[in-house]
Amino acid sequence: MPTAARRRDTPPPSTGSSEIEVLRGFLDYLRTSIAAKVDGAPEPQVRTAAVPSGTNLLGLLEHLTNVERSMFLGDKVTDWQATFHAAPADTVADVVAHYRSTVDRANKVLDECTDLSAPLPHPDRRAPTVRWALTHMIEETGRHAGHADILRELIDGATGR
């Protein structure tokens, strides 16, 4: 395994004092961290399962893109296991760009949500509160960012967030 240079860790964000600013600040911090972890990862290792579960680095970001779309944009996902695999034709840059674009769209929805106790605006289904959705996405993104840290280090030795 080649040894990559260690990156300096990016510290947790300084956020505003309101609950929504803290939650959104930490979610954006984790989103940036996992996108950076996948960005520039080499093919075909980025798609190769490095653990018995079959998890691969590119699949983690594809999955999180689908979770963001489901949670904040109201998309329906019928097969969550399928979301852990990027399309063969999609490059690393494609998957990272799609994730970042989805995050931008999700943030536009969140910009309109000022009451954490109100449900997200999903007219065709029962939606969680903004508070619950943000907390869940912090947990989901943080969990997979930790997986991505390990997978990227196994691929090329890259560490840091």
C-alpha positions as CSV (number, residue, x, y, z in Angstrom):
1,M,0.0,0.0,0.0
2,P,1.5,3.4,-1.0
3,T,1.9,5.8,1.8
4,A,0.1,9.1,1.4
5,A,1.0,12.3,3.2
6,R,-1.0,12.9,6.4
7,R,-3.3,15.8,6.2
8,R,-3.9,18.1,9.1
9,D,-7.2,17.4,10.8
10,T,-9.8,20.1,10.3
11,P,-11.2,20.9,13.8
12,P,-14.9,20.9,14.5
13,P,-16.8,24.0,13.4
14,S,-17.3,27.2,15.3
15,T,-21.0,27.8,14.9
16,G,-23.5,30.3,16.0
17,S,-25.3,29.9,19.3
18,S,-28.7,28.8,18.1
19,E,-29.6,25.1,18.0
20,I,-30.2,25.2,14.3
21,E,-26.8,26.9,13.6
22,V,-25.0,24.2,15.7
23,L,-26.8,21.3,14.1
24,R,-26.4,22.6,10.5
25,G,-22.8,23.6,11.2
26,F,-21.9,20.1,12.4
27,L,-23.8,18.4,9.5
28,D,-22.0,20.6,7.0
29,Y,-18.6,19.8,8.6
30,L,-19.3,16.1,8.3
31,R,-20.5,16.4,4.7
32,T,-17.3,18.3,3.7
33,S,-15.2,15.7,5.5
34,I,-16.7,12.7,3.8
35,A,-16.6,14.3,0.3
36,A,-13.0,15.2,0.8
37,K,-12.2,11.6,1.9
38,V,-13.7,10.2,-1.3
39,D,-12.4,13.0,-3.7
40,G,-9.3,11.9,-5.6
41,A,-9.5,8.3,-4.4
42,P,-8.0,5.9,-7.0
43,E,-9.9,3.6,-9.3
44,P,-10.6,0.7,-9.0
45,Q,-9.8,0.6,-5.3
46,V,-12.4,3.2,-4.5
47,R,-15.0,0.6,-5.6
48,T,-13.4,-2.5,-4.1
49,A,-14.8,-3.9,-1.0
50,A,-12.1,-3.8,1.7
51,V,-14.2,-5.5,4.4
52,P,-16.4,-8.6,4.5
53,S,-19.6,-6.6,4.4
54,G,-18.8,-5.5,0.9
55,T,-18.6,-1.8,1.8
56,N,-16.5,0.3,-0.5
57,L,-15.5,4.0,-0.4
58,L,-17.5,5.2,-3.4
59,G,-20.6,3.3,-2.4
60,L,-20.6,5.1,1.0
61,L,-20.9,8.4,-0.7
62,E,-23.5,7.1,-3.2
63,H,-25.5,5.9,-0.2
64,L,-25.2,9.2,1.6
65,T,-26.4,11.0,-1.5
66,N,-29.5,8.9,-1.5
67,V,-30.1,9.4,2.2
68,E,-29.8,13.2,1.7
69,R,-32.3,13.0,-1.2
70,S,-34.7,10.9,0.8
71,M,-34.5,13.0,4.0
72,F,-34.4,16.5,2.7
73,L,-35.7,16.3,-0.9
74,G,-38.5,13.8,-0.3
75,D,-37.3,11.1,-2.7
76,K,-38.5,7.6,-2.1
77,V,-35.9,4.9,-1.9
78,T,-37.2,1.3,-2.3
79,D,-33.9,-0.6,-2.0
80,W,-31.5,0.8,0.5
81,Q,-28.9,-1.9,-0.1
82,A,-28.7,-0.9,-3.7
83,T,-27.7,2.6,-2.7
84,F,-24.3,1.4,-1.5
85,H,-23.1,0.9,-5.1
86,A,-22.2,3.6,-7.6
87,A,-23.0,3.0,-11.2
88,P,-20.1,1.5,-13.1
89,A,-20.0,4.5,-15.5
90,D,-19.8,7.1,-12.7
91,T,-16.3,8.3,-12.0
92,V,-15.2,9.4,-8.5
93,A,-15.5,13.0,-9.6
94,D,-19.1,12.3,-10.8
95,V,-20.1,10.8,-7.5
96,V,-18.5,13.6,-5.4
97,A,-20.1,16.3,-7.6
98,H,-23.5,14.6,-7.4
99,Y,-23.2,14.4,-3.6
100,R,-22.2,18.1,-3.3
101,S,-25.0,19.1,-5.6
102,T,-27.5,17.1,-3.5
103,V,-26.2,18.8,-0.4
104,D,-26.6,22.2,-2.0
105,R,-30.2,21.3,-2.8
106,A,-30.8,20.0,0.7
107,N,-29.4,23.1,2.2
108,K,-31.8,25.2,0.1
109,V,-34.7,23.3,1.6
110,L,-33.2,23.7,5.1
111,D,-32.8,27.4,4.6
112,E,-36.6,27.6,4.5
113,C,-37.0,25.6,7.7
114,T,-36.7,27.9,10.7
115,D,-38.8,25.9,13.2
116,L,-36.9,22.8,14.3
117,S,-40.1,21.3,15.6
118,A,-41.9,21.6,12.3
119,P,-41.9,18.7,9.8
120,L,-39.8,18.8,6.7
121,P,-41.9,20.0,3.7
122,H,-42.7,16.6,2.1
123,P,-46.3,16.9,0.8
124,D,-46.6,13.3,-0.4
125,R,-45.5,11.5,2.8
126,R,-45.3,11.9,6.6
127,A,-42.0,13.8,7.3
128,P,-39.9,13.9,10.4
129,T,-39.3,17.2,12.2
130,V,-36.4,19.3,11.1
131,R,-34.6,18.7,14.4
132,W,-34.9,14.9,14.0
133,A,-33.8,15.0,10.4
134,L,-30.7,17.1,11.2
135,T,-29.8,14.9,14.2
136,H,-30.3,11.7,12.2
137,M,-28.2,13.1,9.3
138,I,-25.4,14.1,11.7
139,E,-25.4,10.5,13.0
140,E,-25.6,8.9,9.6
141,T,-23.0,11.1,8.0
142,G,-20.6,10.8,11.0
143,R,-21.0,7.0,11.1
144,H,-20.1,6.7,7.4
145,A,-17.4,9.3,7.5
146,G,-15.7,7.1,10.1
147,H,-16.0,4.1,7.8
148,A,-14.6,6.2,5.0
149,D,-11.6,7.2,7.1
150,I,-10.7,3.6,7.5
151,L,-11.4,2.6,3.9
152,R,-9.4,5.5,2.5
153,E,-6.4,4.7,4.7
154,L,-6.6,1.0,3.5
155,I,-6.6,2.2,-0.1
156,D,-3.7,4.5,-0.2
157,G,-2.7,5.5,3.4
158,A,-4.5,8.9,3.2
159,T,-5.5,10.0,6.7
160,G,-6.9,13.2,8.3
161,R,-10.2,14.9,7.9
